[in-house]
Amino acid sequence: MRILSKCLLLLCATLFFSCASTRIDKSWRDPDVSVDTASLKKVLVVALLKDEANRRSAEDKMASLMNSKGVVSYNLLTQNSIKESDEVWKAKLKNDGFDGALVMRLVDVDKEVNYTPGNISTYPVYYRGFHGYWRVGWNSYYTPGSYNTTQNYSIETNVYSFRSDKLIWTGLTTTSNPSKLDKMVAEVTTVVFDKMKKEGFLK
């Protein structure tokens, strides 16, 4: 089966920066599905984030990486859309020419605290007399320990086919201490599509 296409490769090819802070923890693909780069029309990009500003920013970033193939969901999906039936939405998306959807959802933010113990350069070995203790202890200063906090953002990425009406790929990534939302979205996308290519989902 051939479903999504050109935008996936365009998205991956656009990103050439390092993604050292993002890793993929696990993924699954439909073994009967491969992506043909010649069949794309439109892909709906969706960021499921509570904050509306963050949602729009993330979807704008995803869509920009897809050139004209990605279409943001915030112009189509609202709170009122939830009240409409699945059949209504299936018909709308089909009539609008969408092949599928790329969905990112923030599932967890975890704080990891690490402690680096303090240390002393050396210990005085002579305690009986002042001079012996002072001579060694003069440079034996204690360096206090420190705490470092790492924020880990877990993001689930799903790819849906509207033609077959099912999930065809899903993966969970972790990004540590992202500096900006758009950078995190771009890093996650790079890691995800690299995984898709390696496992043969993207061709």
N, C-alpha and C positions, 0 to 999 in steps of 0.2 A: 504494500500500500504506500502511495506517495502523497504527502499532504502539504505541510508547510514548506516554505522554500527560501527564496532569495534573501529575504530580510535577515534570516538567521545567520547566513554567512557574511552579509554586509555588516551586521552588528558585531560579529566576532572580529572581522578584519579591520574594523574602525579603531579597535582598542589595542594600543601597542605599549601601554605602560605596565609597570610591575604590579603584581597582585599578591605580594608576599603576605599581606595581613588577612587574606581571605582564603579559606580552604573549603573543599567540598567533603562533607562527612558521609553522605550516602546518597544513592540515586537508584532510580528504576526506570526502565524503558519498555515499551511494548516491543517484543522481539519481532513482531510482524510488520513493524512500521519503519520506513526510512524516509528521509526528507529530500524531495526533489527540488532543486533550485530553479526550476523553470515554471513551476505551477503557481507561484504566489500571486495573489491579488491584494488582499489586505489582511493585516493581523491586528486584533484588538489587544492593546497593552493595558494591563490593570495592575495597580499598586494598592493593596489592601492595607491602608494605614489609617489610624484613627484621626490624626490631624489632617484637615483638608488641605492646608498649605503644603504639607509634606507629601501628601498623595499627588497633588498636581505637579509638584517639582519632580518627583520620582517618575511619573508617567511622561512628563515632558522630556526627561533625560532618555528614557527608554525609546520613546518615539523618535527622538532626534538621531539616535544611532541607527535607526532603521530607514533613514531618509524619508521617502514618501510612502513607505509601506506600512509603517506603524501608525495606529490611530488611537489616541488617548481615550480612556473610558469615561473621564469626568464630563465630557460633553454628551455622553450617551446614558450613563448609569448614574442614577441618583437614589436617594432614600425611597422615593416614590416608585422607583423601578422594582423594588423588592416586592411590592404588592401585586405586580403583574405575574401571570402564570409563566411557567417555563416554555410552554408552547408559543406564547405570544413573543417571547424573546428569541426563541429559535427562528421563528418566521422573520422577525425584524433583521436579525443578523444575516440570515440567508439571503434575504432580499437586498441587503446592503452590500453583498458580495464578499463577506468575511470568510476566510479559510479556517481561521482558528483564533486562539487567544494565548497570550503569554502573560501569566499571572505571578506576581511576587507578593508574598505576605510575610510580614514580620511576626514571628511566632514566639520569640523570647529575647529578653535582654538580661544577661547574667553578669554579675560583678564577681570577678575572681581576685581575691586579695592574697598577695604573696609577701612573705616576710624574709628579709635578708638579715641574718644574725649579725650582731656587732662583733668586733674582735679587738684584741690587744696585740701589739706588735711583739712583745716579749714580756716575760714575768721575771721580777727580781728573784734571784735564787739565794740571796744571802740576807737573812733577816736579823742576825744577832747584833751587827753593828750598823750604825747610821751610815757610814761612808759606803759600805758595800751595797746597802739597800738603795741609797740615793743615787749612786753611780749608775746602776742598772735601770732604776725606775725613772731616771731623768727623761728618757725617750720612750718610755713604755706607756703611751697614751691610749686610752680606750676610744674606739670608733663606735658610736652607737648604731644599733640596727635601724632598719627603715622598712616601711610598708609601701608596696606598689599595687595600685588597683588597675586591673584590666577589665574593660567592658567588652563583652562578647555579644554580638548581635546575630541571632539565628534567623535566617531567611529561607522560606520554602518557595521554590520556583516550580510552577506547573505549566505544562504545554498541553492545550486541548485542541482536538480536531473537531470542527463543526460538521465536517463531511461525514465522519463516522460517529460523531456525538459521544466522544469518550476521551479520557485522559490517556495521553500517549508518552509522556515523560514527566518525571518528578524528581526533584533533588533538594537536599538540605545543605545549606552552607553556613559557615561561621566566619564573621568578620570581626577582627579585634581592633578596638580603639579607632574607628573610622573618624577621619577629620571632618568630612562633609558628607551629606546625604547623597549628592549626585555622584561623588567619587565611589561611595560604597555600592551604589546601584551599578555603576560601570564595572567595578571590580567583580561583583557577583556575576554579572552577565558574562564577563570574560571567562571566569572559571567554569561556569555552567556550559558555555558553548564549546570550550576546549574539551570538556568531558564528553559532550555529545559527539564531537568529531572522533575522539579516540575510540569510543565504543561503537562507532558505525551508524549512529542515529542520524548524523548529518553527513550528506554526501554531496 
